[in-house]
Amino acid sequence: MVAHDSGPESAIVPEWIVCHASERNVADGIVWCPDGIFSTWGNCLGCRFLEGADGDRDPERSCSV
């Protein structure tokens, strides 16, 4: 599920993400990061722990090229 952010950019903000094999809520665009910090959800997009599908970032399935 997604909700629209009423901010100036009017971007689509997810209600939750799956990170480090756990579902994490996104509140006002902020996520509790497993590194022990609060982060904007956009910072999660490049993280190796963010999953788009089951096993998405599993090292055994990634390309080493």
N, C-alpha and C positions, 0 to 999 in steps of 0.2 A: 504494500500500500504506500501511496505517496501523498504528501500534502503540499500545497503551494505556499511558498514563503512570501509574506507580504512585504518583504524588503524591496529596496529600489531596483534590484536586478530581477526580481520576480522569478527566481529559479525554482525548480522542483526539488524539494528536500524530502529524502526518504524518512519514514517514521522509524525504521530500524535498519540495521545492517548486520551481516554475519562476519565476525572478526575473531580470529584465533579460536575457531570452532565453537564460538558462543554468540547467541543473538544479543545485540546491544541496541538499546533504545537511542533514538536521536531526538533530543529535546531542544527546540529553538535552534536547530542546526549544530548542536554540540553533542559530542560522543565521549563517554568515559573510555579512554584508551587503556589497553592492557599494560602499557609502559608506565601507568600511574599518573597520567595527566588528562586534562580535559582538552579536546581538540575539535576543531570544526570538522564536519563530516567530509568536506572537500579534501582535507589533508589525508584522509583515509584512502583516497583513490589510487595512490601510488604505493600503498603499503603492501608488503608481501603477505600479511595476515588477512587481508580483506578477501572474502570469497563471493564469487558470483554464482557458483553452483557447487554442489557437493564435491569436495576434493579439488576444487578449482586451482588452488595454489600448492597442491601437494608436490613436494620435491621430486618424487618418483615419476610424476607425470609431466614435469616441466622440461622444456628444451634446454640443452646445455650449449647450444651453438652460440 
